[in-house]
Amino acid sequence: MLKLPDSNFRMKPNLNFSGAGFRGGTIGGPTWGVAVGDSFTFGLGVDQETTWIAQLAKLSQREIINLGVPGLWSL
């Protein structure tokens, strides 16, 4: 659970090492690629199956791990 001043987000990682906080492992099988990015890549606020990474994995029939990190804080 991520608590912000204006809202709260509940995130459920779907990766073999969920303690790391990453999403991925959509279709199973050996990893073919990774996606690195911000909250858009992570899919903040959407289900795992609707992220663009999950859609790409489904279309390509290849496992892609989502290493996106929500960028909610400004420096």
A tleap script that builds the chain and sets N, CA, C and O, in Angstrom:
source leaprc.protein.ff14SB
mol = sequence {
  NMET LEU LYS LEU PRO ASP SER ASN PHE ARG
  MET LYS PRO ASN LEU ASN PHE SER GLY ALA
  GLY PHE ARG GLY GLY THR ILE GLY GLY PRO
  THR TRP GLY VAL ALA VAL GLY ASP SER PHE
  THR PHE GLY LEU GLY VAL ASP GLN GLU THR
  THR TRP ILE ALA GLN LEU ALA LYS LEU SER
  GLN ARG GLU ILE ILE ASN LEU GLY VAL PRO
  GLY LEU TRP SER CLEU
}
set mol.1.N position { 0.856 -1.171 0.000 }
set mol.1.CA position { 0.000 0.000 0.000 }
set mol.1.C position { 0.894 1.223 0.000 }
set mol.1.O position { 1.785 1.360 0.839 }
set mol.2.N position { 0.649 2.101 -0.942 }
set mol.2.CA position { 1.393 3.345 -1.051 }
set mol.2.C position { 0.451 4.482 -0.690 }
set mol.2.O position { -0.542 4.712 -1.381 }
set mol.3.N position { 0.755 5.190 0.387 }
set mol.3.CA position { -0.121 6.263 0.859 }
set mol.3.C position { 0.464 7.608 0.465 }
set mol.3.O position { 1.596 7.943 0.816 }
set mol.4.N position { -0.339 8.375 -0.279 }
set mol.4.CA position { 0.040 9.705 -0.737 }
set mol.4.C position { -0.905 10.727 -0.120 }
set mol.4.O position { -1.953 10.354 0.409 }
set mol.5.N position { -0.558 12.001 -0.176 }
set mol.5.CA position { -1.439 13.009 0.413 }
set mol.5.C position { -2.849 13.012 -0.183 }
set mol.5.O position { -3.824 13.187 0.548 }
set mol.6.N position { -2.967 12.821 -1.493 }
set mol.6.CA position { -4.269 12.898 -2.159 }
set mol.6.C position { -4.913 11.555 -2.458 }
set mol.6.O position { -6.098 11.502 -2.786 }
set mol.7.N position { -4.166 10.480 -2.353 }
set mol.7.CA position { -4.727 9.178 -2.721 }
set mol.7.C position { -3.877 8.049 -2.151 }
set mol.7.O position { -2.774 8.268 -1.651 }
set mol.8.N position { -4.410 6.851 -2.238 }
set mol.8.CA position { -3.696 5.639 -1.846 }
set mol.8.C position { -3.690 4.680 -3.026 }
set mol.8.O position { -4.670 4.594 -3.765 }
set mol.9.N position { -2.591 3.962 -3.203 }
set mol.9.CA position { -2.486 2.964 -4.255 }
set mol.9.C position { -2.145 1.626 -3.623 }
set mol.9.O position { -1.248 1.537 -2.785 }
set mol.10.N position { -2.849 0.610 -4.019 }
set mol.10.CA position { -2.524 -0.744 -3.597 }
set mol.10.C position { -1.918 -1.440 -4.805 }
set mol.10.O position { -2.561 -1.549 -5.849 }
set mol.11.N position { -0.679 -1.912 -4.670 }
set mol.11.CA position { 0.020 -2.551 -5.779 }
set mol.11.C position { 0.272 -4.012 -5.437 }
set mol.11.O position { 0.707 -4.340 -4.333 }
set mol.12.N position { -0.001 -4.869 -6.385 }
set mol.12.CA position { 0.249 -6.291 -6.212 }
set mol.12.C position { 1.201 -6.746 -7.311 }
set mol.12.O position { 0.776 -6.935 -8.451 }
set mol.13.N position { 2.486 -6.925 -6.990 }
set mol.13.CA position { 3.414 -7.390 -7.997 }
set mol.13.C position { 3.134 -8.841 -8.374 }
set mol.13.O position { 2.765 -9.653 -7.526 }
set mol.14.N position { 3.311 -9.153 -9.638 }
set mol.14.CA position { 3.090 -10.513 -10.135 }
set mol.14.C position { 4.376 -11.081 -10.714 }
set mol.14.O position { 4.390 -11.563 -11.847 }
set mol.15.N position { 5.425 -11.027 -9.965 }
set mol.15.CA position { 6.712 -11.516 -10.423 }
set mol.15.C position { 7.211 -12.549 -9.429 }
set mol.15.O position { 6.779 -12.555 -8.276 }
set mol.16.N position { 8.099 -13.408 -9.850 }
set mol.16.CA position { 8.596 -14.456 -8.973 }
set mol.16.C position { 9.255 -13.907 -7.715 }
set mol.16.O position { 9.257 -14.572 -6.679 }
set mol.17.N position { 9.812 -12.710 -7.790 }
set mol.17.CA position { 10.394 -12.098 -6.592 }
set mol.17.C position { 9.596 -10.856 -6.241 }
set mol.17.O position { 10.057 -9.728 -6.413 }
set mol.18.N position { 8.378 -11.093 -5.741 }
set mol.18.CA position { 7.443 -10.013 -5.443 }
set mol.18.C position { 7.970 -9.052 -4.379 }
set mol.18.O position { 7.534 -7.903 -4.320 }
set mol.19.N position { 8.880 -9.495 -3.555 }
set mol.19.CA position { 9.440 -8.609 -2.553 }
set mol.19.C position { 10.193 -7.446 -3.174 }
set mol.19.O position { 10.404 -6.425 -2.520 }
set mol.20.N position { 10.603 -7.589 -4.439 }
set mol.20.CA position { 11.320 -6.512 -5.124 }
set mol.20.C position { 10.369 -5.457 -5.643 }
set mol.20.O position { 10.805 -4.347 -5.949 }
set mol.21.N position { 9.070 -5.764 -5.755 }
set mol.21.CA position { 8.089 -4.775 -6.172 }
set mol.21.C position { 7.903 -4.617 -7.664 }
set mol.21.O position { 7.309 -3.631 -8.099 }
set mol.22.N position { 8.391 -5.560 -8.471 }
set mol.22.CA position { 8.255 -5.468 -9.913 }
set mol.22.C position { 7.055 -6.258 -10.401 }
set mol.22.O position { 6.570 -7.158 -9.716 }
set mol.23.N position { 6.579 -5.912 -11.594 }
set mol.23.CA position { 5.471 -6.636 -12.215 }
set mol.23.C position { 6.018 -7.379 -13.430 }
set mol.23.O position { 6.985 -6.943 -14.053 }
set mol.24.N position { 5.403 -8.479 -13.749 }
set mol.24.CA position { 5.832 -9.216 -14.936 }
set mol.24.C position { 5.395 -10.649 -14.840 }
set mol.24.O position { 4.512 -10.989 -14.052 }
set mol.25.N position { 6.010 -11.491 -15.641 }
set mol.25.CA position { 5.652 -12.892 -15.625 }
set mol.25.C position { 4.250 -13.130 -16.136 }
set mol.25.O position { 3.493 -13.894 -15.538 }
set mol.26.N position { 3.891 -12.487 -17.233 }
set mol.26.CA position { 2.526 -12.523 -17.730 }
set mol.26.C position { 2.149 -13.849 -18.384 }
set mol.26.O position { 1.099 -14.413 -18.075 }
set mol.27.N position { 2.993 -14.351 -19.283 }
set mol.27.CA position { 2.596 -15.537 -20.051 }
set mol.27.C position { 3.363 -16.795 -19.670 }
set mol.27.O position { 3.019 -17.884 -20.130 }
set mol.28.N position { 4.376 -16.673 -18.856 }
set mol.28.CA position { 5.153 -17.833 -18.440 }
set mol.28.C position { 6.261 -18.146 -19.431 }
set mol.28.O position { 6.309 -17.587 -20.527 }
set mol.29.N position { 7.125 -19.023 -19.043 }
set mol.29.CA position { 8.233 -19.395 -19.904 }
set mol.29.C position { 9.476 -18.576 -19.607 }
set mol.29.O position { 9.472 -17.716 -18.726 }
set mol.30.N position { 10.550 -18.853 -20.357 }
set mol.30.CA position { 11.803 -18.130 -20.115 }
set mol.30.C position { 11.663 -16.660 -20.498 }
set mol.30.O position { 10.936 -16.310 -21.428 }
set mol.31.N position { 12.363 -15.821 -19.775 }
set mol.31.CA position { 12.317 -14.386 -20.043 }
set mol.31.C position { 12.995 -14.075 -21.363 }
set mol.31.O position { 14.124 -14.499 -21.606 }
set mol.32.N position { 12.302 -13.332 -22.216 }
set mol.32.CA position { 12.830 -12.925 -23.511 }
set mol.32.C position { 13.352 -11.497 -23.470 }
set mol.32.O position { 14.308 -11.162 -24.170 }
set mol.33.N position { 12.727 -10.649 -22.648 }
set mol.33.CA position { 13.133 -9.252 -22.574 }
set mol.33.C position { 12.643 -8.601 -21.309 }
set mol.33.O position { 11.866 -9.175 -20.546 }
set mol.34.N position { 13.115 -7.379 -21.101 }
set mol.34.CA position { 12.676 -6.587 -19.956 }
set mol.34.C position { 12.289 -5.195 -20.444 }
set mol.34.O position { 12.798 -4.714 -21.456 }
set mol.35.N position { 11.393 -4.565 -19.720 }
set mol.35.CA position { 11.016 -3.180 -19.988 }
set mol.35.C position { 11.383 -2.356 -18.767 }
set mol.35.O position { 11.041 -2.712 -17.639 }
set mol.36.N position { 12.076 -1.258 -18.997 }
set mol.36.CA position { 12.508 -0.382 -17.920 }
set mol.36.C position { 11.839 0.969 -18.127 }
set mol.36.O position { 11.815 1.487 -19.244 }
set mol.37.N position { 11.303 1.535 -17.071 }
set mol.37.CA position { 10.662 2.830 -17.226 }
set mol.37.C position { 10.058 3.343 -15.942 }
set mol.37.O position { 10.426 2.929 -14.843 }
set mol.38.N position { 9.111 4.265 -16.111 }
set mol.38.CA position { 8.488 4.938 -14.979 }
set mol.38.C position { 7.123 4.337 -14.671 }
set mol.38.O position { 6.883 3.159 -14.939 }
set mol.39.N position { 6.226 5.151 -14.106 }
set mol.39.CA position { 4.915 4.655 -13.709 }
set mol.39.C position { 4.060 4.206 -14.883 }
set mol.39.O position { 3.195 3.347 -14.715 }
set mol.40.N position { 4.283 4.773 -16.082 }
set mol.40.CA position { 3.550 4.311 -17.265 }
set mol.40.C position { 3.957 2.881 -17.615 }
set mol.40.O position { 3.112 2.051 -17.950 }
set mol.41.N position { 5.244 2.603 -17.536 }
set mol.41.CA position { 5.725 1.244 -17.793 }
set mol.41.C position { 5.226 0.294 -16.714 }
set mol.41.O position { 4.757 -0.803 -17.017 }
set mol.42.N position { 5.324 0.710 -15.466 }
set mol.42.CA position { 4.848 -0.117 -14.359 }
set mol.42.C position { 3.362 -0.420 -14.495 }
set mol.42.O position { 2.911 -1.525 -14.192 }
set mol.43.N position { 2.604 0.579 -14.956 }
set mol.43.CA position { 1.154 0.410 -15.063 }
set mol.43.C position { 0.439 0.816 -13.802 }
set mol.43.O position { -0.506 0.153 -13.377 }
set mol.44.N position { 0.881 1.899 -13.199 }
set mol.44.CA position { 0.297 2.362 -11.955 }
set mol.44.C position { -1.195 2.630 -12.129 }
set mol.44.O position { -1.600 3.393 -13.005 }
set mol.45.N position { -1.999 1.998 -11.291 }
set mol.45.CA position { -3.437 2.187 -11.321 }
set mol.45.C position { -4.206 1.255 -12.239 }
set mol.45.O position { -5.430 1.348 -12.325 }
set mol.46.N position { -3.511 0.360 -12.925 }
set mol.46.CA position { -4.196 -0.590 -13.809 }
set mol.46.C position { -3.812 -2.012 -13.436 }
set mol.46.O position { -2.790 -2.234 -12.787 }
set mol.47.N position { -4.623 -2.964 -13.842 }
set mol.47.CA position { -4.316 -4.373 -13.586 }
set mol.47.C position { -3.122 -4.812 -14.415 }
set mol.47.O position { -2.845 -4.244 -15.471 }
set mol.48.N position { -2.423 -5.818 -13.934 }
set mol.48.CA position { -1.247 -6.360 -14.621 }
set mol.48.C position { -1.554 -6.691 -16.081 }
set mol.48.O position { -0.750 -6.395 -16.964 }
set mol.49.N position { -2.694 -7.296 -16.335 }
set mol.49.CA position { -3.030 -7.765 -17.683 }
set mol.49.C position { -3.256 -6.631 -18.674 }
set mol.49.O position { -3.233 -6.867 -19.882 }
set mol.50.N position { -3.474 -5.396 -18.193 }
set mol.50.CA position { -3.746 -4.282 -19.098 }
set mol.50.C position { -2.544 -3.363 -19.310 }
set mol.50.O position { -2.655 -2.368 -20.027 }
set mol.51.N position { -1.408 -3.672 -18.706 }
set mol.51.CA position { -0.217 -2.860 -18.957 }
set mol.51.C position { 0.255 -3.069 -20.384 }
set mol.51.O position { -0.024 -4.104 -20.989 }
set mol.52.N position { 0.966 -2.093 -20.922 }
set mol.52.CA position { 1.452 -2.248 -22.294 }
set mol.52.C position { 2.480 -3.366 -22.385 }
set mol.52.O position { 2.644 -3.969 -23.445 }
set mol.53.N position { 3.173 -3.648 -21.287 }
set mol.53.CA position { 4.139 -4.754 -21.271 }
set mol.53.C position { 3.408 -6.088 -21.416 }
set mol.53.O position { 3.831 -6.951 -22.185 }
set mol.54.N position { 2.320 -6.255 -20.681 }
set mol.54.CA position { 1.546 -7.500 -20.766 }
set mol.54.C position { 0.947 -7.663 -22.157 }
set mol.54.O position { 0.905 -8.770 -22.695 }
set mol.55.N position { 0.484 -6.559 -22.739 }
set mol.55.CA position { -0.072 -6.622 -24.089 }
set mol.55.C position { 0.997 -6.995 -25.114 }
set mol.55.O position { 0.742 -7.792 -26.017 }
set mol.56.N position { 2.195 -6.421 -24.976 }
set mol.56.CA position { 3.300 -6.757 -25.868 }
set mol.56.C position { 3.693 -8.226 -25.725 }
set mol.56.O position { 3.942 -8.907 -26.720 }
set mol.57.N position { 3.746 -8.709 -24.485 }
set mol.57.CA position { 4.077 -10.118 -24.250 }
set mol.57.C position { 3.046 -11.028 -24.904 }
set mol.57.O position { 3.396 -12.043 -25.507 }
set mol.58.N position { 1.796 -10.666 -24.785 }
set mol.58.CA position { 0.730 -11.476 -25.370 }
set mol.58.C position { 0.819 -11.481 -26.897 }
set mol.58.O position { 0.702 -12.534 -27.524 }
set mol.59.N position { 1.024 -10.312 -27.492 }
set mol.59.CA position { 1.116 -10.217 -28.952 }
set mol.59.C position { 2.342 -10.941 -29.504 }
set mol.59.O position { 2.271 -11.587 -30.549 }
set mol.60.N position { 3.461 -10.831 -28.800 }
set mol.60.CA position { 4.700 -11.445 -29.281 }
set mol.60.C position { 4.855 -12.900 -28.851 }
set mol.60.O position { 5.726 -13.614 -29.348 }
set mol.61.N position { 3.996 -13.337 -27.915 }
set mol.61.CA position { 4.095 -14.682 -27.346 }
set mol.61.C position { 5.474 -14.927 -26.737 }
set mol.61.O position { 6.037 -16.016 -26.854 }
set mol.62.N position { 6.006 -13.890 -26.084 }
set mol.62.CA position { 7.301 -13.976 -25.416 }
set mol.62.C position { 7.185 -13.342 -24.039 }
set mol.62.O position { 6.481 -12.348 -23.861 }
set mol.63.N position { 7.872 -13.916 -23.076 }
set mol.63.CA position { 7.834 -13.413 -21.699 }
set mol.63.C position { 8.654 -12.142 -21.579 }
set mol.63.O position { 9.835 -12.119 -21.925 }
set mol.64.N position { 8.022 -11.087 -21.088 }
set mol.64.CA position { 8.697 -9.811 -20.876 }
set mol.64.C position { 8.472 -9.395 -19.427 }
set mol.64.O position { 7.337 -9.345 -18.953 }
set mol.65.N position { 9.550 -9.101 -18.741 }
set mol.65.CA position { 9.474 -8.702 -17.344 }
set mol.65.C position { 9.380 -7.183 -17.264 }
set mol.65.O position { 10.127 -6.469 -17.933 }
set mol.66.N position { 8.472 -6.705 -16.456 }
set mol.66.CA position { 8.228 -5.281 -16.294 }
set mol.66.C position { 9.041 -4.764 -15.107 }
set mol.66.O position { 8.715 -5.046 -13.954 }
set mol.67.N position { 10.098 -4.006 -15.397 }
set mol.67.CA position { 10.923 -3.424 -14.350 }
set mol.67.C position { 10.623 -1.934 -14.169 }
set mol.67.O position { 11.462 -1.173 -13.686 }
set mol.68.N position { 9.423 -1.536 -14.560 }
set mol.68.CA position { 9.012 -0.147 -14.363 }
set mol.68.C position { 8.876 0.180 -12.890 }
set mol.68.O position { 8.479 -0.668 -12.090 }
set mol.69.N position { 9.204 1.405 -12.536 }
set mol.69.CA position { 9.123 1.868 -11.154 }
set mol.69.C position { 8.238 3.106 -11.114 }
set mol.69.O position { 8.497 4.076 -11.825 }
set mol.70.N position { 7.194 3.080 -10.286 }
set mol.70.CA position { 6.347 4.271 -10.199 }
set mol.70.C position { 7.141 5.477 -9.727 }
set mol.70.O position { 7.781 5.429 -8.676 }
set mol.71.N position { 7.105 6.553 -10.492 }
set mol.71.CA position { 7.824 7.768 -10.143 }
set mol.71.C position { 6.899 8.780 -9.509 }
set mol.71.O position { 6.502 9.746 -10.160 }
set mol.72.N position { 6.550 8.581 -8.265 }
set mol.72.CA position { 5.571 9.416 -7.600 }
set mol.72.C position { 6.179 10.566 -6.815 }
set mol.72.O position { 5.463 11.469 -6.383 }
set mol.73.N position { 7.467 10.542 -6.631 }
set mol.73.CA position { 8.087 11.555 -5.795 }
set mol.73.C position { 8.936 12.485 -6.645 }
set mol.73.O position { 9.619 12.029 -7.562 }
set mol.74.N position { 8.905 13.757 -6.364 }
set mol.74.CA position { 9.743 14.738 -7.053 }
set mol.74.C position { 10.950 15.052 -6.181 }
set mol.74.O position { 10.870 15.081 -4.953 }
set mol.75.N position { 12.043 15.278 -6.840 }
set mol.75.CA position { 13.256 15.635 -6.086 }
set mol.75.C position { 13.421 17.131 -6.069 }
set mol.75.O position { 14.379 17.640 -5.487 }
savepdb mol mol.pdb
quit
